[in-house]
């Protein structure tokens, strides 16, 4: 679970490095997404969570990176 937490934190930071929207709920959601993602090699399990975080940051007027094209996802 620690690996998932670190991965999720990296993903959220990639999405919006300077965003001040609290990451905690999104971290938990992302970890749940990954835990529920049973297909091997499927890496975009937490896409919905990242999208929502991106949207919240954007609505808060925070800069959001163009993360969807990153190889990580």
Secondary structure, DSSP 4 states (H G I P E B T S, - for coil): -HHHHHHHHHHHHHH-TT--S--HHHHHHHHHHHHH--STT---TTHHHHHHHHHHHHHTT-----GGG-TT-
